[in-house]
Amino acid sequence: MLSLFAAGAVGGALNAVAGGGSFIAFPALLFSGVAPVQANATNTLALWAGTTASGGAYRKRLDVARGVLAPLVLASIAGGVLGALLLLRTPAPTFLRVLPWLMLAAVLLFVAGDRVAGLHSGHLARSTSGGALVLACIFELLVAVYGGYFGGGLGIMNLAMLAVLGMTDIHAMNALKVVLGAVINGVATVTFIAARSIAWPQALVTTAGAVLGGFVAAHYAQRLPKSWVRAFVIFVGAAMTSYFFLRAYA
């Protein structure tokens, strides 16, 4: 229980500052004996609560036209539900073989996060055109499906999409990233609860840690050098990816 609380706290803190919290909390749940699909669902609940707790620190930075925000939220809801349903229909052995590839993709995306998020930035205005917004919603729908299914690297994917929308203020981007991530993981969490796929004893402990870590980190941990946090996330993500490749294919 103590290790799950600590993993939740670190995961919540990482998501509030840089992303990558799933690389900590999800393996901890697996190591505690929770089944793979159930561990993923439980991890989604815990880190959703932590992300929501960190959102208050960014509330004054949210500066997005309602005509842009509403379609993106709707795409996030639809994709989050689809991804969660896809996970629930994936047999555990299949998920364990897919998992290391998902984690590898998430780690690589995290490594290239700043570069990816900077591509095509400035192309679109704050109140974007209809065609460009449709493309952004399609992108967000795909991101949300991935987030509902697994979620590692979800924040970086959303930052890339926001850069394509023309956002350049990293604090405003983080604020909207938190909103979209909370929606995706929130609807996925509701789906997992309805399907009775949450390991509740482990979920309560991990969630408590994630809420504490997310709240504290959003207010104070941004003082740490970003390079330190990113290096830690990359190291843990690479180690966990290697472990799950060995577990699935050795």
Residue pairs with C-beta under 8 A, 6 or more apart in sequence:
1 205
3 28
3 31
3 32
4 28
4 29
4 32
4 202
4 205
4 206
4 209
5 205
5 206
5 208
5 209
6 209
7 24
7 25
7 27
7 28
7 29
7 206
7 209
8 25
8 28
8 46
8 47
8 50
8 205
8 206
8 207
8 208
8 209
8 210
8 213
9 209
9 210
9 212
9 213
10 21
10 24
10 25
10 209
10 213
11 21
11 22
11 23
11 24
11 25
11 43
11 46
11 47
11 50
11 206
11 209
11 210
11 213
12 21
12 46
12 47
12 49
12 50
12 51
12 53
12 54
12 209
12 210
12 211
12 212
12 213
12 214
12 215
12 217
13 21
13 213
13 214
13 216
13 217
13 221
14 20
14 21
14 23
14 24
14 213
14 217
14 229
14 232
14 233
15 21
15 47
15 50
15 51
15 54
15 155
15 181
15 210
15 214
16 50
16 51
16 54
16 57
16 213
16 214
16 215
16 217
16 218
16 221
17 217
17 218
17 221
17 222
17 224
17 226
17 229
18 226
18 229
18 230
18 233
19 110
19 113
19 153
19 154
19 155
19 156
19 233
20 106
20 110
20 152
20 153
20 233
20 234
20 236
20 237
21 47
21 50
21 210
22 43
22 47
22 106
22 150
22 151
22 152
23 103
23 106
23 107
23 152
23 233
23 236
23 237
23 240
24 236
25 43
25 46
25 47
25 206
25 210
26 39
26 40
26 43
26 152
27 240
27 243
28 206
29 39
29 42
29 43
29 199
29 202
29 206
30 36
30 39
32 202
34 42
34 199
34 202
35 92
36 92
36 95
36 96
36 99
37 87
37 88
37 90
37 92
37 95
37 197
38 197
38 198
38 199
39 199
40 87
40 95
40 150
40 151
41 84
41 87
41 88
41 188
41 189
41 192
41 195
41 197
41 198
42 192
42 198
42 199
42 202
42 203
42 206
43 151
43 206
44 84
44 148
44 151
44 185
44 188
44 189
44 192
45 185
45 189
45 192
45 193
45 198
45 203
45 207
46 203
46 206
46 207
46 209
46 210
47 151
47 185
47 210
48 182
48 185
48 186
48 188
48 189
49 207
49 210
49 211
49 214
50 207
50 210
50 211
50 213
50 214
51 178
51 181
51 182
51 185
51 214
52 182
52 186
52 214
53 210
53 211
53 212
53 214
53 215
53 218
54 178
54 214
54 215
54 217
54 218
55 175
55 178
55 179
55 182
55 218
56 215
56 218
57 218
57 219
58 171
58 174
58 175
58 178
58 218
59 175
61 169
61 171
61 172
61 174
61 175
62 172
62 175
62 176
62 179
63 126
63 169
63 172
63 175
64 126
64 172
64 176
65 126
65 127
67 127
67 133
68 126
68 127
68 128
68 133
68 165
69 176
69 179
71 133
71 136
71 137
72 136
72 137
72 140
72 180
73 179
73 180
73 183
74 137
75 137
75 138
75 140
75 141
75 144
76 140
76 141
76 144
76 180
76 183
76 184
76 187
77 144
77 183
77 184
77 187
78 141
78 144
79 140
79 141
79 142
79 143
79 144
79 145
79 146
79 147
79 148
79 184
80 144
80 145
80 147
80 148
80 183
80 184
80 185
80 186
80 187
80 188
80 191
81 148
81 187
81 188
81 191
82 144
82 145
82 148
83 144
83 145
83 146
83 147
83 148
83 149
83 150
83 184
83 188
84 148
84 149
84 187
84 188
84 191
84 192
85 148
85 191
86 145
86 148
86 149
87 95
87 148
87 149
87 150
88 191
88 192
88 195
88 197
90 98
96 244
96 247
96 248
97 248
97 249
99 150
99 244
99 248
100 241
100 244
100 245
100 247
100 248
100 249
102 150
102 152
103 152
103 237
103 240
103 241
103 244
104 241
104 245
105 153
106 150
106 152
106 153
106 237
107 152
107 153
107 234
107 237
107 238
107 241
109 116
109 153
109 156
109 157
110 153
110 156
110 230
110 233
110 234
110 237
111 234
113 156
113 159
113 160
116 156
116 159
116 160
117 156
117 159
117 160
117 162
117 163
117 173
118 163
119 160
119 163
119 164
120 163
120 164
121 163
121 164
121 166
121 167
121 168
122 166
122 168
123 132
123 164
123 166
124 132
124 136
124 164
124 165
124 166
125 166
126 166
126 167
128 136
128 165
128 166
132 165
136 161
136 164
136 165
139 161
139 164
140 158
140 161
140 180
143 154
143 157
143 158
143 161
143 184
144 180
144 184
146 154
146 157
147 154
147 157
147 181
147 184
147 185
147 188
148 184
148 185
148 187
148 188
148 191
151 184
151 185
151 188
152 237
154 181
154 184
154 185
155 177
155 181
158 176
158 177
158 180
158 181
159 173
159 174
159 177
162 173
162 176
162 177
163 173
167 173
167 176
192 198
221 229
